[in-house]
Amino acid sequence: MKFLNKSLRTQIAWLSFLLFFGVLFISAISHKQSSNVLAMEIRVNGDKNKKYLITTDEVRKRIRSLYGRKIVGMNVKDVDVKFIEDELKRTSFIKEAEVFLDSNNYLEIEIKQRIPIARIFDNAGGSYYIESEGIVMPVSRHYTARVPVFTGRIPSLKNANDALRKDLYHLAREIRNDAFANALVEQVTVTDEAMYLLHTKLGDEKINLGKLDDLPYKLKKLKAFYKKPLAAQGLNKYDTIHLDIRNQVYATK
């Protein structure tokens, strides 16, 4: 009997303890929901050179446009962090957005911007970036990314067919992912025959890729060619390096 009474007292004590902290927890939530946003902290992750396609001021203006007023001073219960995240992700330069209210009622916003891998200049005078996942995005007012420039026979964005867009992305991605090619290639020209010419940062020679079949293999062969003694003698005496014929690499004057 004494054991049962002791057990009952223990259970009552634990129940009282849980009830007490439950009331405190509910009270804290209720207090937080009736309080206001005290500040907004915005952090944008730039590229490896700390360059930004979108600024914190632009993010702040975008958020203000969602509510028609400054968010600092608004009641916490009126701030929908999921809604803000989703709307920020609709912005061209933003790849990921994380929004949350911390314990001090600060609205914390973490932005990860998209990474451009090519800049396209089309026949209609338009210009835009292709980013690392193949998404098209406009040029930035704040920063010009140092990426290969694509010119030549490229229709306007609305008239370009899916096959061409995929080819441009495929080539830009392979150049980006190949350390040697990424350091070498400055410009890409799309010819009338839908062939691809690479222009290097080293000299005036062109690299005729031809079609984009076996592209990783072609880039590997190109790297091997540049290591040969004749390349070390000076590539400026050659006009074109040819990779357009399968399993062959040669240079012509």
C-alpha positions in Angstrom: 0.0 0.0 0.0 2.8 2.4 0.9 4.5 1.4 -2.4 1.3 2.3 -4.3 1.0 5.6 -2.5 4.6 6.4 -3.3 4.1 5.5 -6.9 0.9 7.6 -7.1 2.7 10.6 -5.6 5.5 10.2 -8.2 3.0 10.1 -11.0 1.2 13.1 -9.7 4.5 15.0 -9.3 5.5 14.2 -12.9 2.0 15.2 -14.2 2.2 18.5 -12.3 5.7 19.1 -13.7 4.6 18.4 -17.3 1.4 20.5 -16.8 3.5 23.4 -15.5 5.9 23.4 -18.4 3.1 22.8 -20.9 1.4 26.0 -19.6 4.7 27.9 -19.9 5.2 26.6 -23.4 1.7 27.6 -24.6 2.2 30.9 -22.9 5.5 31.5 -24.7 3.9 30.6 -28.0 1.0 32.9 -27.4 3.3 35.7 -26.4 5.4 35.2 -29.5 2.4 35.2 -31.8 1.2 38.5 -30.3 4.7 40.2 -30.7 6.2 42.0 -33.7 9.1 41.3 -36.0 12.0 43.3 -34.6 14.5 43.1 -37.4 15.3 41.5 -40.7 18.7 39.9 -41.5 19.4 39.0 -45.1 22.5 37.1 -46.2 23.2 36.4 -49.9 25.8 33.7 -50.8 27.8 35.1 -53.7 30.0 33.1 -56.1 33.6 32.1 -55.3 34.8 35.6 -55.9 32.2 37.1 -53.6 30.3 38.6 -56.5 26.5 39.0 -56.3 23.9 38.8 -59.0 21.3 40.1 -56.6 21.7 42.4 -53.6 20.3 42.4 -50.1 18.5 45.7 -51.0 16.7 43.9 -53.9 15.7 41.1 -51.6 14.4 43.5 -49.0 12.4 45.4 -51.7 11.0 42.1 -53.0 9.8 41.1 -49.6 8.2 44.5 -49.0 6.3 44.3 -52.2 4.8 41.0 -51.0 3.1 42.7 -48.1 2.9 46.3 -49.3 4.8 47.6 -46.3 7.9 47.1 -44.2 8.0 43.7 -42.6 9.8 44.9 -39.5 7.1 45.9 -37.0 4.5 43.5 -38.4 2.9 41.0 -36.1 4.6 37.7 -36.1 1.4 35.8 -36.8 0.9 37.8 -40.0 4.3 36.8 -41.4 4.1 33.6 -43.6 7.7 32.4 -43.9 6.8 29.6 -46.4 5.1 32.1 -48.6 8.1 34.4 -48.5 10.4 31.5 -49.4 8.3 30.4 -52.3 8.1 33.9 -53.7 11.8 34.5 -53.4 12.5 31.3 -55.3 10.5 32.7 -58.2 13.2 35.4 -58.6 15.5 34.7 -61.5 18.8 34.9 -59.6 17.7 32.9 -56.6 18.3 29.1 -56.4 17.4 28.5 -52.8 15.9 30.6 -50.0 15.5 29.8 -46.3 13.3 32.0 -44.2 12.7 31.7 -40.5 11.9 33.7 -37.3 14.5 33.2 -34.6 13.9 33.4 -30.8 14.6 37.1 -30.8 11.9 37.8 -33.4 14.4 38.5 -36.1 13.4 37.4 -39.6 16.4 35.5 -40.9 16.8 35.1 -44.7 19.5 33.0 -46.3 19.8 33.3 -50.1 21.8 31.0 -52.4 22.1 32.6 -55.8 22.2 30.7 -59.1 25.6 30.1 -60.8 25.9 31.3 -64.4 28.0 29.0 -66.7 27.6 30.7 -70.1 26.4 34.1 -71.5 24.5 33.9 -74.7 24.3 36.7 -77.3 21.6 35.8 -79.9 20.9 37.1 -83.4 18.1 39.4 -82.2 20.4 41.4 -80.0 19.3 39.6 -76.8 21.6 38.5 -74.0 21.1 36.2 -71.1 22.8 33.6 -68.9 22.5 29.9 -68.7 23.0 28.7 -65.2 24.4 25.4 -63.8 21.0 23.6 -64.0 20.2 24.7 -67.5 17.8 27.5 -66.5 17.8 30.7 -68.5 18.2 33.9 -66.4 18.7 37.6 -67.3 21.9 39.5 -67.0 22.5 41.3 -63.7 22.8 45.0 -63.2 25.4 44.5 -60.6 27.9 42.0 -61.9 29.0 40.5 -65.2 30.0 36.9 -64.6 33.3 35.7 -66.2 31.9 32.8 -68.2 32.4 31.7 -71.8 30.4 33.9 -74.3 28.3 32.1 -76.9 27.7 33.9 -80.2 27.0 33.1 -83.8 23.9 31.4 -85.3 21.7 31.6 -82.2 18.0 32.6 -82.7 16.2 34.7 -80.1 15.2 32.9 -77.0 11.6 32.6 -78.0 12.5 31.2 -81.4 15.4 28.8 -80.3 14.4 25.2 -80.5 14.8 22.8 -77.6 17.7 20.9 -79.3 19.8 24.0 -79.6 19.1 25.1 -76.0 20.1 21.6 -74.8 23.3 21.7 -76.9 24.3 25.1 -75.6 23.8 24.0 -72.0 25.5 20.7 -72.6 28.6 22.4 -74.0 28.7 25.1 -71.3 28.4 22.5 -68.6 31.2 20.3 -70.0 33.5 23.3 -70.3 32.6 24.3 -66.7 33.3 20.9 -65.4 36.6 20.4 -67.2 39.3 22.4 -65.4 41.5 22.7 -68.5 38.7 23.7 -70.8 37.3 26.1 -68.3 40.6 27.9 -68.0 41.2 27.8 -71.8 37.9 28.8 -73.5 36.8 32.4 -73.8 34.2 32.3 -76.5 32.1 29.8 -78.5 30.8 30.5 -82.0 27.9 28.5 -83.4 28.4 28.2 -87.2 25.8 28.2 -90.0 26.3 24.4 -90.1 25.5 24.0 -86.4 29.1 23.3 -85.7 31.0 24.7 -82.7 34.2 26.8 -82.7 36.1 27.5 -79.5 38.1 30.7 -79.1 40.9 30.6 -76.5 42.4 33.0 -74.1 45.9 32.1 -75.3 45.9 33.3 -78.9 44.1 33.7 -82.1 43.7 30.0 -83.0 40.3 28.4 -83.2 39.3 25.0 -82.1 36.8 23.2 -84.4 34.8 20.9 -82.2 32.4 20.0 -85.0 29.2 18.4 -83.5 29.0 17.8 -79.8 29.2 14.0 -80.0 31.9 12.4 -77.8 32.5 15.8 -76.2 34.3 14.7 -73.0 36.6 12.6 -75.2 37.3 15.6 -77.5 38.2 17.8 -74.6 40.5 15.1 -73.3 42.2 14.9 -76.7 42.5 18.7 -76.8 44.3 18.8 -73.5 46.7 16.1 -74.7 47.4 18.2 -77.9 48.3 21.3 -75.9 50.9 19.3 -74.0 52.7 18.2 -77.2 56.0 19.8 -78.2 54.5 21.5 -81.3 52.0 23.3 -79.1 54.8 24.5 -76.9 56.4 26.1 -79.9 53.6 28.6 -80.2 50.1 28.0 -81.3 49.7 31.4 -82.9 51.2 30.0 -86.1 48.2 27.7 -86.4 44.8 29.0 -87.5 42.6 26.1 -86.5 42.9 23.0 -84.3 40.5 20.3 -85.6 38.6 17.9 -83.4 35.7 17.5 -85.8 36.9 14.2 -87.2 36.5 11.2 -85.0 39.7 10.0 -83.2 41.8 12.7 -84.9 43.4 15.9 -83.7 45.4 18.1 -86.1 46.2 21.8 -86.7 46.1 23.8 -89.9 47.6 27.1 -90.8 
